Amino acid sequence: MKIACVQMDVQLADVEGNLDRMITKLGHARAGGAGWTIFPECATTGYCFQSREEAKSFAQPIDGPATQRMARACADLGGYAVFGFLEADGQSVFNALAMVGPNGLVASYRKIHLPFLGVDIFTDAGDRPFTVHDVDGLRIGMNICYDGGFVEPARCMALLGADLIVLPTNWPPGAEICAEFAINTRAMENTVYYAAVNRIGIERGIPFIGKSRICDPLGKTLAVAHGTEEIILYADIDVSRSRNKHLIRQAGINEVNRMADRRPEMYGEIVKSHTLSRPRDR
């Protein structure tokens, strides 16, 4: 199957205008043969809100108008889409993703790791564990931007059987190393396809660097955006490759299996709660 990553500009607080452009690009991706189309983090709303109140005024319930409109577009055009938005749930506001298809909402995700940047200064931390969703034979996991700088999310989803992990982002300057190296590493260390889709443009003085990337289960780059132009990246996904964790480089001499060769009894320190100072706690 083919996936598409839509690197695009986003206009702050212009939900309907952003959705118009997303649906147009969904049509382009479908014309290019993509069954799955992934959009950036906060694609419907923009990212650089300056208060919780401002952000909350553009947040919607998970099955709200934005999700319903994208689902209708998927019904009209075919295929599935993953996109970023701000989710309202009671008094909580989450930086979230919606996964939608021809029959409506499939799944959602709430960003777990929050940097001291943009709307994440004001949103609530995700309160649900990482999961993997089996949709038409593709096992797909979701995380958002800063999550990709941690090894644990991708490993959790790989252990749950993910074929593809998607990472919608809003990478600003300073995230170049993550864009250029970490994505390949996350793919390689978990033997999964990994797709990071960033935005471009400038929002309230903050530029976004593009550099979207799709990697295969060996960590090789399948498609990359080198500049900060609007572009749609495509890649073919072969689930047999992501599900074969036993890599034979030379039979009987050089073989690796990063799932079977794990030593979880030695990793206890990872799950201990170490208290460290964070900017939002000061």
Summary of the structure (lengths in Angstrom):
residues: 282
radius of gyration: 18.2
end to end distance: 46.9
largest distance: 60.9
contacts: 947
relative contact order: 0.14
helix: 29%
strand: 29%
